[in-house]
Amino acid sequence: MGLQIEAFEERANPLDCVEDVLASHNWVFNRMNDDELTVQITGKSCDYRLFFIWQDDLNALQLCVQYDMVVTPQNMKNAADILMQLNENLWMGHFDIPKETSTPTFRQTSLLRGLNREDSSETIEDLVDISLAQCERYQSIFHFLCTTTVANDQTLSLALMDTSGEA
């Protein structure tokens, strides 16, 4: 029993590694407590709020990336259909739109049991990179859902298309 307690006390909080990763990007973050950290960043197309939540009892780190936009009430039904299409094609993580905020959010959780600080930093860097890449990839569809009075099927299907290059 003594060895288990000692090993537990030596384990670093992964949010310390998150701070290292964020600092390497020169992103200013806010550590609210031992289990929560937030940062606001500017992507290619819009701003994002990142929330990191450490669940010690599960050895799990959750990352939530919120777009800085709100889906119009008229587009919530279209948004539900779009979320199903987007999430079918995702290998990791998922998009959702919480009722209470109507803010598109990408969520992903990583299990970190047994990882040392260096491994955790690499995992966290990948978690951030993959999450932001997914958000950037689908930013245009959420933009339509948040700025168009009522998005039509033709507009939404065009926004869902993968494109090559950038305009």
N, C-alpha and C positions, 0 to 999 in steps of 0.2 A: 504494500500500500504506500509506503514512504517513497518508493521509486516513482510510482505513478504521479504522485503529487509534485515531486521535484521536477519531473519531465514536463508536466503541465505548466508549472511556473516559468520554466525556461523558454517555452514556446512564445515566439514573438506574435504580436497582434498584426495580422495582415494589413490593417489600415496604415501601419507604419511603412510598409512596402508601397502601398498606394500613394502615400505622401511622397516617397522617393520618385515614383514614376511621374506623378504630376509635376513635381519640382523640376524633373529633367526636361519637361516641355515648357517650363516657365509659366505654368498655370497657377493662379492664386486660388487656394482652396480654403474651406472652413471645416475644421474638425469640431463637430458639436459635442461629441463625447467619445468614449472608447469604442462605440459600435457604429457610429455614423459620421460620414464625411460628405461634403458637397463641393462642387466646383462648377462654374459657368464658363463655357468656352464658345468661341466663334468657329463654326465650321465653314465649308466652302459656300454654302447657300443660306444658312441661318444659324441662329444661336441655339445652344443646347445646355441643359442643366443635367449634370451627372450626379447621381446619388449612389454612394457605396454604403452597403449595410452588412456588417459582420455578424453572423449568427454563430457564436462560439459553440453552443451545444450541438450544432450540426457540422461544424468545421466548414461552413459555407459562406462565401462572399457573393452578395447579390449586387449587380450593377443595373441601375435604371437610368436610361438616357431619355430625357423629356425634350421634345421639340418646344421652341418658344412660339407656340401657336395654339389655337383652340378650334376644334371642329365645330362648324355651324350646326345648330339644332336641326336644320333642314337636311343636312347631309349625314346624320347619324346612322340611318338605315344603310345608305351606300357605304359608309365607313365599316359597318359590321361585315358586309359582303367582301369588301376589299381586304379587311384583316384576315378573313378566312383564306383568301387567295394568296396573300403574302406569306402567311405562316405555313401554308402547305409546302412552300419552296425553301423554307429556312432549315438549315442543318443544326444551327445552335441559336438559342434565344427565341423570343417571340415578341410581336407587337401587340399592344392593347391600348384601349382608350377608356380610362376609368370614367364612370358616370359622373362622379363628383367634380372632376376638373375638365373633362372633354379634351384633354391634352394628349396627343399621340405620344406613346412611350414605348421604348424598346427595353426589354428585360432579359437578363441573362444571369445565371448562377453558376459559380464554379466551386467544386469541392476541393479543399486545400489540405486535407489531412495528410500528414507525413511529409509535406514539402518544407524544405529549408528556406531561409530568407531569399537566397539567390533564385531558387526555383520559383518561389512565390512571386518575385518581381517580374520574372519572364512571363509567368501565367497571367499576371495582372496586366502587363503591357499588351499581351495578345487579346485579353478580354476587352480592353479599351479600344484597341485597333479594330477588332472585328465588329464591335458594337457601333462605333462611329462610321465604319464603312457601310454597314447595313442602313444606318440612319441617312447617310448621304445618298445612298442608292435609291431610297424611296422617298426622299424629301419632296419631290415634285408632286407625287400623289397626295401627300398630306397637305401640301400647299393648296392644291385644288379643293380639297375637302374643307379647308379652313377659310378660304377667301371667296369661293364661288357660292352664290346664293343657293343654287341647286345644281350639283355636278351631274352631268348626263353620262350615260353609259359609254358613248363614243369618246368623250373627253377622258374619262377614267381609263378606258382601255388603252388609249394613246399614252397616258401617263405611266401605265404599268409596263410598257414596252422597255426592254433593255436597249440602250443606245451605245454606240461606239463614239469615243472622243468626247469633247466638250465644246459648247458653243461659246 
